[in-house]
């Protein structure tokens, strides 16, 4: 037993097993203290890596005795008798659940005993944070003093979501060509477990659900997966042409792909989002199933979604990596340092970078001062970036690799008559063609993918005509082969 300073003790909401502190109990203890009563020592634990005010600090947490501690504090005591659960400080980050269960165990037999509602909340809190299911229903039942079936009832929905969510991520990454070792690191499990899930996960009910009249949104929700993966599973084994038909996309035979609207089924809402049909046509003409596609600036994930459907492997990178897109890895492209993020050499690089300053404000929110978006670069540095990137790519890919470079003409035409435009502020497809040729790439195709002119209102168009302002809807995919 030891004496600890009351001011040094911390009441952690996460490891407190009850729904709230009872002020009535505190009042009773205060009266007892003032009448000369003695109390057993509280139970505490020293920890490190405890989150406080955006920092990780050392702390002494109260495991048992919140009401006694509150009463002592109210009566003006400076110290309180305590016993420590584990000798020496322990890591809070990896011991949150054991700390909570020990606190709960202490409150099963004395004081304000835990109610069934408290026990249920504890079980659900643990299940939610225990994504690897390290704590079984049987173990939780023993700790909380209930039967296993009760715990099963409390947390079955959480466990079902966790299992489905993990299996979906593993399935998605596996179908995009990720090695099982990489997948294991992303989902936080063993490589053997990943292999087991890949081999045993079955989505065979999709056809049955379709025959019952269920739509794809229902099927995706049924399996708790994203819509792109649901479509990929539905279309598995079909030819590329059959997939175009099933998706409701007309397959263009010529070198003009006019798609004004994005297909909301694929990719996130993102600055500069492109139609999935553009990506699909590029894959159809310039790759084959199982080819590897590299997406250097993945944005909303349209490329990876389409690769998933058309059974191409894909490696995606972006400044804005995020939880709902496990396939998009963080990478800041700085061609000057020569870092290339993957050892595998792609068959195709689908490169859809920010279109000069067009979406600068939108992209600024996805970057920061240390890793700025290239849309914030002045024209000279913007061109320099592409020259260095194309040179680096030329060194890192194989002889047969192609680049599909999607970009748009950008001219300073806003409020400026065509005759008075400053060509020094413009960058066009001809400039990108020149840079590619300069860095060892042979341009083989140019596909026109015009932007919609409908984004301008009738009044805006009329004003442009009156001032002789020439707008731009030019956008192209340049296909270049390493030479």
C-alpha positions as CSV (number, residue, x, y, z in Angstrom):
1,X,0.0,0.0,0.0
2,X,1.1,3.6,-0.6
3,X,0.0,7.1,-0.2
4,X,-0.6,9.1,-3.4
5,X,-1.3,12.8,-3.9
6,X,-5.0,13.2,-4.7
7,X,-4.1,15.9,-7.3
8,X,-1.9,13.5,-9.2
9,X,-4.7,11.0,-9.8
10,X,-6.6,10.8,-13.2
11,X,-10.1,9.7,-13.7
12,X,-10.1,8.1,-17.2
13,X,-13.6,8.0,-18.8
14,X,-12.7,5.0,-21.0
15,X,-11.7,2.7,-18.2
16,X,-14.5,3.8,-15.8
17,X,-16.9,0.9,-15.9
18,X,-20.1,2.8,-15.0
19,X,-22.3,5.1,-17.1
20,X,-21.6,7.9,-14.7
21,X,-20.5,8.9,-11.2
22,X,-23.1,8.8,-8.4
23,X,-23.2,12.1,-6.6
24,X,-25.5,10.5,-4.0
25,X,-22.7,8.0,-3.2
26,X,-20.1,10.7,-3.0
27,X,-22.3,12.6,-0.6
28,X,-22.7,9.6,1.6
29,X,-18.9,9.0,1.7
30,X,-18.3,12.6,2.6
31,X,-20.6,12.4,5.5
32,X,-19.0,9.2,6.6
33,X,-15.5,10.7,6.4
34,X,-16.5,13.7,8.5
35,X,-17.9,11.3,11.1
36,X,-14.5,9.6,11.3
37,X,-15.1,6.5,9.1
38,X,-12.1,4.8,7.5
39,X,-12.1,3.4,3.9
40,X,-10.2,0.7,2.2
41,X,-7.4,1.9,-0.2
42,X,-8.3,2.7,-3.8
43,X,-6.8,0.8,-6.7
44,X,-4.6,2.7,-9.2
45,X,-2.2,2.1,-12.1
46,X,0.7,4.1,-13.3
47,X,0.8,4.4,-17.1
48,X,2.6,6.1,-19.9
49,X,1.4,7.1,-23.4
50,X,-1.8,8.4,-21.9
51,X,-3.5,10.9,-24.3
52,X,-4.0,14.4,-22.8
53,X,-4.2,17.8,-24.5
54,X,-2.9,16.3,-27.8
55,X,0.2,14.8,-26.0
56,X,1.2,11.4,-24.6
57,X,1.9,11.8,-20.9
58,X,2.5,9.7,-17.8
59,X,-0.5,9.4,-15.4
60,X,-1.8,7.6,-12.4
61,X,-5.2,6.2,-13.3
62,X,-7.9,5.2,-10.8
63,X,-9.1,1.7,-11.4
64,X,-11.3,1.4,-8.4
65,X,-12.5,4.1,-5.9
66,X,-13.8,7.0,-7.9
67,X,-16.4,7.8,-5.3
68,X,-13.9,7.5,-2.4
69,X,-11.4,9.7,-4.3
70,X,-14.1,12.3,-5.0
71,X,-15.2,12.3,-1.3
72,X,-11.6,12.7,0.0
73,X,-11.0,15.6,-2.4
74,X,-14.2,17.3,-1.4
75,X,-13.2,17.0,2.3
76,X,-9.9,18.6,1.6
77,X,-7.6,15.6,1.9
78,X,-4.3,15.9,0.1
79,X,-3.4,12.2,0.0
80,X,-5.2,8.9,-0.2
81,X,-4.2,5.3,0.5
82,X,-3.8,3.2,-2.7
83,X,-2.7,-0.1,-4.0
84,X,-1.2,-0.6,-7.5
85,X,-2.6,-3.2,-9.8
86,X,0.6,-3.9,-11.7
87,X,4.1,-3.0,-10.4
88,X,5.6,-0.2,-12.4
89,X,4.2,1.9,-15.3
90,X,2.5,0.1,-18.2
91,X,1.7,1.3,-21.7
92,X,-1.8,2.7,-21.8
93,X,-2.1,2.4,-25.6
94,X,-1.8,-1.4,-25.5
95,X,-3.5,-2.0,-22.2
96,X,-6.8,0.0,-22.4
97,X,-8.9,-3.1,-22.5
98,X,-7.2,-4.9,-19.6
99,X,-7.4,-1.7,-17.6
100,X,-11.1,-1.4,-18.3
101,X,-11.8,-5.1,-17.4
102,X,-9.8,-4.8,-14.2
103,X,-11.8,-1.7,-13.2
104,X,-15.0,-3.6,-14.0
105,X,-14.0,-6.6,-12.0
106,X,-13.4,-4.4,-9.0
107,X,-16.9,-3.1,-9.2
108,X,-18.7,-6.4,-9.5
109,X,-18.8,-7.2,-5.7
110,X,-18.7,-3.9,-3.8
111,X,-19.7,-0.3,-3.8
112,X,-22.2,0.7,-6.5
113,X,-22.3,-2.6,-8.3
114,X,-22.3,-2.6,-12.1
115,X,-25.8,-2.7,-13.6
116,X,-26.5,-4.9,-16.6
117,X,-26.6,-1.7,-18.7
118,X,-23.0,-0.9,-17.5
119,X,-21.8,-4.4,-18.4
120,X,-23.4,-4.2,-21.8
121,X,-21.7,-0.8,-22.5
122,X,-18.3,-2.2,-21.4
123,X,-18.7,-5.3,-23.6
124,X,-19.6,-3.1,-26.6
125,X,-16.8,-0.6,-26.0
126,X,-14.3,-3.4,-25.8
127,X,-15.7,-5.1,-28.9
128,X,-15.6,-1.9,-30.9
129,X,-12.0,-1.2,-30.1
130,X,-10.9,-4.8,-30.3
131,X,-10.9,-5.1,-34.1
132,X,-8.8,-8.3,-34.0
133,X,-11.3,-10.0,-31.7
134,X,-8.5,-10.8,-29.2
135,X,-11.1,-10.9,-26.4
136,X,-13.5,-13.7,-27.0
137,X,-17.1,-13.7,-25.8
138,X,-16.2,-16.4,-23.3
139,X,-13.4,-14.2,-21.8
140,X,-15.5,-11.1,-21.6
141,X,-18.3,-13.1,-19.9
142,X,-15.9,-14.4,-17.2
143,X,-14.6,-10.9,-16.6
144,X,-18.1,-9.3,-16.4
145,X,-19.7,-12.0,-14.4
146,X,-22.4,-13.0,-17.0
147,X,-23.0,-16.0,-19.2
148,X,-21.4,-16.2,-22.6
149,X,-24.8,-16.1,-24.4
150,X,-25.5,-12.7,-22.9
151,X,-22.2,-11.3,-24.3
152,X,-23.0,-12.8,-27.6
153,X,-26.3,-11.0,-27.7
154,X,-24.7,-7.7,-26.7
155,X,-21.9,-7.6,-29.3
156,X,-22.9,-9.9,-32.2
157,X,-23.7,-7.0,-34.5
158,X,-20.3,-5.4,-33.8
159,X,-18.4,-8.6,-34.5
160,X,-20.4,-9.2,-37.7
161,X,-19.5,-5.7,-39.0
162,X,-15.8,-6.1,-38.0
163,X,-15.6,-9.5,-39.7
164,X,-17.3,-8.3,-42.9
165,X,-15.3,-5.0,-43.0
166,X,-11.9,-6.8,-42.6
167,X,-12.8,-9.5,-45.1
168,X,-13.9,-6.8,-47.6
169,X,-10.6,-4.9,-47.3
170,X,-8.6,-8.1,-47.7
171,X,-10.6,-9.1,-50.7
172,X,-10.3,-5.7,-52.3
173,X,-6.6,-5.4,-51.9
174,X,-6.0,-9.0,-53.0
175,X,-8.0,-8.4,-56.2
176,X,-5.9,-5.3,-56.9
177,X,-2.8,-7.5,-56.8
178,X,-1.4,-6.7,-53.3
179,X,0.9,-9.2,-51.7
180,X,-0.5,-11.0,-48.7
181,X,2.3,-9.6,-46.6
182,X,1.3,-6.0,-47.4
183,X,-2.3,-6.8,-46.8
184,X,-1.5,-8.2,-43.4
185,X,0.2,-5.0,-42.4
186,X,-2.7,-2.9,-43.5
187,X,-5.4,-4.8,-41.7
188,X,-3.2,-5.7,-38.7
189,X,-3.4,-9.5,-38.8
190,X,-1.1,-12.4,-39.8
191,X,-0.2,-13.3,-43.3
192,X,-1.6,-16.8,-42.6
193,X,-4.9,-15.3,-41.6
194,X,-5.0,-13.2,-44.7
195,X,-4.4,-16.3,-46.9
196,X,-7.2,-18.1,-45.0
197,X,-9.7,-15.3,-45.6
198,X,-8.8,-15.0,-49.3
199,X,-9.2,-18.7,-49.8
200,X,-12.4,-19.1,-47.8
201,X,-14.4,-15.9,-48.2
202,X,-17.5,-16.7,-50.4
203,X,-19.8,-14.1,-52.0
204,X,-21.7,-16.7,-54.0
205,X,-25.1,-15.4,-53.1
206,X,-24.8,-12.4,-55.4
207,X,-26.5,-14.1,-58.3
208,X,-29.2,-15.4,-56.0
209,X,-29.9,-11.8,-54.8
210,X,-29.9,-10.6,-58.3
211,X,-32.5,-13.2,-59.3
212,X,-34.6,-12.0,-56.4
213,X,-34.7,-8.5,-57.9
214,X,-32.2,-7.0,-55.6
215,X,-30.2,-4.1,-57.0
216,X,-26.4,-3.5,-56.6
217,X,-26.8,-1.0,-53.8
218,X,-28.7,-3.6,-51.8
219,X,-26.1,-6.2,-52.5
220,X,-23.2,-3.9,-51.5
221,X,-25.0,-3.1,-48.3
222,X,-25.8,-6.8,-47.7
223,X,-22.1,-7.7,-47.8
224,X,-21.1,-4.3,-46.1
225,X,-18.8,-3.6,-49.0
226,X,-18.2,-0.7,-51.4
227,X,-20.2,-0.6,-54.6
228,X,-17.1,-1.0,-56.8
229,X,-16.2,-4.3,-55.2
230,X,-19.7,-5.5,-55.4
231,X,-19.7,-4.8,-59.2
232,X,-16.2,-6.5,-59.5
233,X,-17.5,-9.7,-57.9
234,X,-20.7,-9.6,-60.0
235,X,-18.7,-9.2,-63.3
236,X,-15.9,-11.6,-62.4
237,X,-14.9,-13.8,-65.3
238,X,-16.7,-11.8,-68.0
239,X,-14.9,-10.3,-70.9
240,X,-14.1,-6.6,-71.0
241,X,-16.7,-6.1,-73.7
242,X,-19.3,-7.8,-71.5
243,X,-18.4,-5.6,-68.6
244,X,-18.9,-2.5,-70.6
245,X,-22.4,-3.7,-71.5
246,X,-23.3,-4.7,-68.0
247,X,-22.2,-1.3,-66.6
248,X,-24.3,0.5,-69.2
249,X,-21.3,2.1,-70.9
250,X,-21.2,2.4,-74.7
251,X,-17.8,1.2,-75.9
252,X,-16.3,4.0,-78.1
253,X,-14.5,2.8,-81.2
254,X,-12.9,6.2,-82.2
255,X,-10.4,8.5,-80.6
256,X,-13.0,10.9,-79.1
257,X,-14.4,9.9,-75.7
258,X,-17.1,12.3,-74.8
259,X,-18.2,11.7,-71.2
260,X,-19.4,14.8,-69.5
261,X,-20.7,13.2,-66.3
262,X,-19.0,11.1,-63.7
263,X,-20.4,7.7,-62.9
264,X,-21.3,8.1,-59.2
265,X,-20.8,4.4,-58.6
266,X,-17.0,4.6,-58.8
267,X,-14.6,6.9,-57.0
268,X,-15.2,9.4,-54.2
269,X,-16.5,13.0,-54.5
270,X,-13.1,14.7,-55.1
271,X,-11.6,17.8,-56.7
272,X,-11.1,17.1,-60.4
273,X,-12.9,13.8,-60.3
274,X,-12.9,12.1,-63.8
275,X,-15.5,9.8,-65.4
276,X,-14.8,6.2,-64.7
277,X,-15.6,5.6,-68.4
278,X,-12.4,7.4,-69.4
279,X,-10.3,5.1,-67.3
280,X,-12.2,2.0,-68.5
281,X,-11.6,2.9,-72.2
282,X,-7.9,3.4,-71.5
283,X,-7.6,0.0,-69.8
284,X,-9.5,-1.6,-72.7
285,X,-7.3,-0.4,-75.4
286,X,-3.9,-0.2,-73.7
287,X,-3.8,-3.0,-71.1
288,X,-4.9,-6.6,-70.7
289,X,-6.4,-8.4,-67.6
290,X,-3.9,-8.8,-64.8
291,X,-1.7,-6.0,-66.1
292,X,-0.3,-3.6,-63.4
293,X,-1.5,0.0,-63.4
294,X,0.2,2.7,-61.5
295,X,-1.9,5.7,-60.3
296,X,0.6,8.4,-59.1
297,X,-2.1,10.9,-57.9
298,X,-5.1,8.8,-57.0
299,X,-7.4,11.5,-55.7
300,X,-10.8,9.9,-55.2
301,X,-9.8,6.4,-56.3
302,X,-11.6,6.2,-59.7
303,X,-8.6,4.4,-61.3
304,X,-8.4,1.7,-58.6
305,X,-12.2,1.2,-58.7
306,X,-12.2,0.6,-62.4
307,X,-9.1,-1.6,-62.2
308,X,-11.0,-3.7,-59.6
309,X,-13.9,-4.2,-62.0
310,X,-11.7,-4.9,-65.1
311,X,-9.4,-7.3,-63.2
312,X,-6.2,-5.2,-63.5
313,X,-3.8,-5.0,-60.7
314,X,-3.3,-1.4,-59.3
315,X,-1.0,0.5,-57.1
316,X,-2.3,3.9,-56.0
317,X,-0.5,6.8,-54.3
318,X,-1.6,10.3,-53.1
319,X,-0.9,13.0,-50.6
320,X,-4.3,12.5,-49.0
321,X,-4.3,8.8,-47.9
322,X,-7.4,8.0,-45.9
323,X,-9.1,5.2,-44.0
324,X,-11.9,4.5,-46.5
325,X,-9.4,4.0,-49.3
326,X,-6.9,1.4,-48.0
327,X,-5.5,0.8,-51.5
328,X,-4.2,4.4,-51.7
329,X,-0.8,4.7,-50.1
330,X,0.7,8.0,-49.0
331,X,3.5,9.3,-51.2
332,X,4.8,12.8,-52.0
333,X,6.2,13.0,-55.4
334,X,9.5,14.8,-55.3
335,X,11.3,13.7,-58.5
336,X,14.5,15.5,-57.4
337,X,15.2,12.9,-54.7
338,X,14.6,10.0,-57.1
339,X,12.3,8.1,-54.9
340,X,10.0,5.6,-56.7
341,X,7.5,4.0,-54.2
342,X,7.2,0.6,-55.8
343,X,9.6,-2.1,-56.9
344,X,7.0,-3.6,-59.3
345,X,7.3,-2.1,-62.8
346,X,3.8,-1.1,-64.2
347,X,2.4,-1.9,-67.6
348,X,0.6,1.4,-67.6
349,X,0.9,4.7,-65.7
350,X,-2.5,6.4,-65.6
351,X,-1.6,9.9,-64.7
352,X,-4.3,12.4,-63.9
353,X,-2.6,15.3,-62.1
354,X,-4.2,18.7,-61.1
355,X,-4.7,20.8,-64.2
356,X,-2.3,23.7,-63.4
357,X,-4.1,26.3,-61.3
358,X,-7.6,25.2,-62.2
359,X,-8.5,23.6,-58.8
360,X,-5.8,25.2,-56.7
361,X,-8.1,26.1,-53.8
362,X,-9.7,22.7,-53.7
363,X,-6.3,20.8,-53.7
364,X,-4.8,23.2,-51.1
365,X,-7.1,21.6,-48.5
366,X,-5.7,18.2,-49.3
367,X,-2.0,19.2,-49.0
368,X,0.1,21.3,-46.6
369,X,3.0,23.7,-46.7
370,X,5.7,21.0,-46.5
371,X,4.1,18.9,-49.3
372,X,2.2,21.4,-51.5
373,X,0.0,20.3,-54.4
374,X,1.5,21.0,-57.8
375,X,-1.6,23.1,-58.6
376,X,0.0,25.8,-56.5
377,X,3.2,25.9,-58.5
378,X,4.0,28.8,-60.9
379,X,4.0,27.8,-64.6
380,X,7.8,27.3,-64.7
381,X,7.9,25.0,-61.7
382,X,4.8,23.2,-62.8
383,X,6.5,22.2,-66.1
384,X,9.7,21.4,-64.3
385,X,7.8,19.0,-62.1
386,X,6.5,17.0,-65.1
387,X,9.9,17.0,-66.8
388,X,11.5,15.5,-63.7
389,X,8.6,13.0,-63.1
390,X,8.7,11.7,-66.7
391,X,12.5,11.3,-66.5
392,X,12.2,9.4,-63.3
393,X,9.4,7.2,-64.6
394,X,11.5,6.5,-67.7
395,X,14.3,5.1,-65.4
396,X,12.0,3.0,-63.3
397,X,9.6,1.3,-65.7
398,X,10.1,-1.4,-68.3
399,X,10.6,-1.0,-72.0
400,X,6.9,-1.7,-72.8
401,X,5.4,0.6,-70.2
402,X,3.0,3.2,-71.5
403,X,1.8,6.5,-69.9
404,X,-1.8,7.6,-70.2
405,X,-1.5,11.3,-69.4
406,X,-4.9,13.1,-68.9
407,X,-4.8,16.8,-68.8
408,X,-6.5,19.9,-70.2
409,X,-5.6,23.1,-72.0
410,X,-5.4,25.9,-69.5
411,X,-5.3,29.5,-70.7
412,X,-5.8,32.7,-68.8
413,X,-9.0,33.5,-70.6
414,X,-11.2,34.6,-67.7
415,X,-12.5,38.2,-68.5
416,X,-9.8,38.5,-71.2
417,X,-10.5,38.8,-74.9
418,X,-8.7,36.2,-77.0
419,X,-6.4,38.8,-78.6
420,X,-5.2,40.1,-75.2
421,X,-4.5,36.8,-73.5
422,X,-1.1,36.4,-71.9
423,X,0.3,33.2,-73.5
424,X,2.9,33.1,-70.7
425,X,0.2,32.1,-68.3
426,X,-1.1,29.3,-70.5
427,X,-0.2,25.6,-70.6
428,X,-1.6,23.3,-73.2
429,X,-1.5,19.8,-74.4
430,X,1.2,20.8,-76.9
431,X,3.4,21.7,-73.9
432,X,2.9,18.3,-72.3
433,X,3.6,16.6,-75.7
434,X,6.9,18.5,-75.8
435,X,7.9,17.6,-72.3
436,X,7.1,13.9,-72.9
437,X,9.2,13.8,-76.1
438,X,12.1,15.6,-74.4
439,X,12.2,13.0,-71.6
440,X,12.3,9.9,-73.7
441,X,8.7,9.1,-74.3
442,X,7.2,8.6,-77.8
443,X,3.6,9.9,-78.1
444,X,1.5,7.3,-79.9
445,X,-2.1,8.4,-79.5
446,X,-4.0,11.5,-78.5
447,X,-7.6,10.9,-77.5
448,X,-9.9,13.9,-77.2
449,X,-12.0,13.9,-74.0
450,X,-13.6,17.4,-74.0
451,X,-14.9,19.0,-70.9
452,X,-18.6,20.0,-70.8
453,X,-19.5,23.4,-72.0
454,X,-22.7,23.2,-70.0
455,X,-20.9,24.4,-66.9
456,X,-21.4,28.0,-68.2
457,X,-24.8,29.6,-67.9
458,X,-26.4,31.3,-70.9
459,X,-25.7,34.8,-69.4
460,X,-22.0,33.9,-69.0
461,X,-21.7,32.7,-72.5
462,X,-23.4,35.9,-73.8
463,X,-20.9,38.0,-71.9
464,X,-18.0,36.0,-73.3
465,X,-19.3,36.5,-76.8
466,X,-19.7,40.3,-76.3
467,X,-16.1,40.6,-75.0
468,X,-14.7,38.1,-77.6
469,X,-13.5,35.8,-74.9
470,X,-12.6,32.3,-76.2
471,X,-13.2,29.7,-73.5
472,X,-11.6,26.2,-73.4
473,X,-13.1,22.8,-73.1
474,X,-10.0,21.0,-74.4
475,X,-9.0,17.9,-72.5
476,X,-7.0,15.0,-73.9
477,X,-5.4,11.7,-73.0
478,X,-1.9,11.5,-74.4
479,X,-0.7,7.9,-74.7
480,X,3.1,7.7,-74.7
481,X,5.4,4.7,-74.9
482,X,8.9,4.5,-73.4
483,X,11.6,4.6,-76.0
